[in-house]
Amino acid sequence: MNAITLRFRSLEIENFRRWARFSCAIPESGAWFIGENAVGKTSILEAVCVVSQGKGLRRGRRLPLTKKGASGFFIRAVAQRFGPFVLEARGNEKEVVLFLQGSRVRTRKELREFVPIVVDSPHGSDLVQGADAERRRWLDALLAVCMPSFFEARARYLRALLQRARALRAGKREEAQAWGDVLLEEGERWHTGRRLLVERINAALREEEDWAGSVRLYGDEREERAFRREMRRALSQDATLLCYGPHLEGVRVKRNDVDARIAASRGEQRLCAIALRLAESRLLMDARAVVPVLLLDDATEALDSKRRDALVERLLRYPGQVLATAQAVPSPKVPVQEVERE
């Protein structure tokens, strides 16, 4: 498939996080923002996230985006697909307003589809060390893009889960059984979609073995018949809190056949996380025919020189643009943007 390559060409920031003012041109292949701790490297990547997605890097925490003492912030980025286009974000602590080619963006979902990025940051979702819920959310976000017909079952399942619990609390057993039938059908479809998606992710991960090791994702691998049996058993208990189903599915990351959350070193966990993001990029590229921009915060954290060099070589082969941060230049081969304290 011939995919369009998304690239950022320039970035301007005013009164955003640590920066009163920052601007830079971005090379076609991307840039590595290099500098000491707390100079604003992560804020640069976060500005790219905000202007293209309407949200920052930090999941679950609403930290101030506006520089202290300022009334609001402004971000402007020039990017390119077939031709150049301009993205802008204006905001304060109450709201963020996004613009594409001077027109206000109606829904952030449309912008995210037009400007796909894939982000890995220690401040965001942790796909390796985080809870199963983090990985379930990540899988479902990919499912919505790559297999939307399976993802639609998720909303119907969650609605049925709520309605069944209400019916049981009200003593309406027949109504609860009817909602249980919905849970069985929609749960099986949601479960099947996730299982097929994990297979596709693992196929992409096999292409990363030369530098990341054998990284695999494991969810509930029960076939449909076994899944239905477990669901029926859980539904038969008439408990308001259903103890089995895709809403509680365990999702693990293994490296070389051991649980990466428990047995892998910090450096190995870093490699696992980036390998998963590269697999995500591959699936999004196949689904949308656009190569996402890859954003990696603290890309070489905890890596020894051998693993760092292997990672850099892999990123140099990435078909799209890479924007990364690090404390030191990882290789003379990468384009570098020195960042100094303002």
C-alpha angles and dihedrals in degrees: 000000000000105000128194113241116228115211136175113223103183142359133204125187131187125183093343118146107304095355128089087178135354133160136169143164113239120218119234094254092046135250142268111221106213128192149107124293118290097015094117105266094132090046089061092055090043090055089055089051094049096047093047103032106020093238139080133240098261113090117211096003125094102205119175112275095188118083112252111271095020125108095219146343136244130204126183125184131178111209136171139218110151089340137358123288135177127238122192135182125192120181155133135200092295104047147359119217118198129204132193116195089343095306121110113252111243099201129015090218091066091050092049090053091049095044107033117188131172116212134194118181136153085231094057138053112335107215094183109035098025128096123279088258090066091056093043090054090049092050093048092050088054091044090056090058103034102033107017095166090062092043091057088065088064094068092047091048094050091048091051090048091056095044093049091053090050092049092050092049089051092050093245099140098168091052090047090052090052090053088046089060089053090050090052095052099039093039091055091051093047090046092049092050092051092048092051090046092052088053090054092047091051091049088056091046091056087067090060098054096102092069107014102039124231102328116177137172119223125194133157100318097186115133117238095268093052091044092054091050092053092045093051090050092051093045092050091065091070091217117155089224107062107219097202136041143088090292088069100034116146113231119189136184116218128190116196089349097304129103105267093206092061109025107027123093120239090260092050090048089052091053091048092052094050092045089054090050091051089051088050090052091051093052093046091049091052092047099045104023089232124111106230123227109250116224116192119180115200087359097179098038113145093359122134118223094266095052092040092054091047091051093049091051090051093049091050086061093051107120093222139043123301123203112186142163130217139155094238136026104271096201140353087238096070126082108250133206111189112218119202131184111273 
